[in-house]
Amino acid sequence: MNTSDDKSLVDALVLEQYALRWAVLAAWRDALRLRQVTVPDETSGIFESVRTKIVSGCFSVCDVGCELSRLEATLTSADSSTTHNWVDFWVDMLATAMSKNPDDVQRILKVPAIKARFQDCGLGHRCRC
């Protein structure tokens, strides 16, 4: 396997982790909405853009990671502005999403809201750019 193949494999694995991270962030946004916490309207467009980039597999992991970081910052800010916030819980979920341990991934996918969002990423339908 050459260096280019190695990088492609690593990028594919990171995109899978980012898909799970996206799912956690989407579940967090849903939880905030249920708690009637205001989340900026533009986050919906960013969520869809990131999902599209992950599904296509045609964007750099750097680009996807930057957008995920923007979403994380927005949700952290919105949640921490409440009197009873869940920031620590969701940050722990995000850390678990980036774990390389398959048991951690399976544990987080037992959360129905996260599992449903993760399936929404449709990773099996990547384009071959």
N, C-alpha and C positions, 0 to 999 in steps of 0.2 A: 504494500500500500504506500502511495507516495504522500508527500506533505499536503497536497491539495485535497486528497481523499480524507486524510486525518482531520483537516480543518472542517471539511464538510460534515463529517461524522460528529465532531464536537459541536458545531453549530446546530445540527439537528437535535442533539441531546439538550442543548441550552434552550432551544425553541420549545421543546416539550416542557421543560421546567418553567419557562415563561408562560406557557399556556396554563399551567396550574396556578402560577402567580396571578395571571389575568383572571382566572376563575375565582380566586380568593378575593381579589379586589372587586369583582363584579358582585359577589355575595355580600361583601362589606357595604357596597353602595346600596344594595337592596335592603340590607338591615338598617342602614341610616334612614332610608326613605320610610321604612316601617315605623321608625322612631320619630318620624316627621322632622328630621334634621335636614336643613337646606343644603343641597349639593349643587354647585354651579351647573347651569344648563349645558355649558360647553363640554362637560365631562362625558355626556352621552355620545357625542361625536368622536371624542378621543377613544372611548371604549370600543366603538365600532371600528375605528381605524386600526387600533392595535389588534383586534380580533382578526380583521381582514389580513393584516400583515403576517400574523402567526399562521393562519390557515394557508395562505399562499406559499409560505416558505421562501418567498422571493426577496425578502428584505433582510438587511444585516441584523445580527443579534444586538448590535450597538444601538441601532435605530429603535428597535422594539424595546430594548431595556430603558432607553431614555424616556420613551412615552409612558412606560409602566411606572417609572420613577415619578413622573409628573402626576399621574393618577394617584399614586401612593401619598404624595405630599398633599394633594388636594383633599383626599379622604381623611388623612391624619389631622389636617387643620380643621375640617368640618366636625369631626368626631371629638377632638380635644376641646372644642369650644362649648361643649355641652357639660352639664353638671354631673351626669352619670355616663362617662364615656367608656368605650370598650377598646380603646387604642391598643392596650397591652395584649389583649386576646388576639386581635387581628394581626398585629405585628408578629406574634408567635406563629400564627397560621402562615403568614408570608415566609417566615424563616423555614418552616416545615416544607413549604412548597418548593423551596430551592434546595432541599436536602437531596443528597445522592443516595440515601438509604431507601430501598424499595418499601420497607415496612412503614417508614414515615409517610411516604406517598400514599400507600394504601390506607393508612390511618386517616389522613386528611380527606381522602375521597369517600370516607364513610359519612362525612357531613353532607346531607342531601343537597343543600344549596350550592355547595362547592362542586359536588359531582355533576349536578345538572349544568352548571355553567361550563365546566371542563368539557363535557360532551358537546357543548355548543361550539367549541373551537374546531371540531372536525379535522383533527390532524392528519387523518388518512387521505385527505384530498388535496395535497400539496401540488403545486405546479412544478414543472421541471425546467426552470429558466436556464 
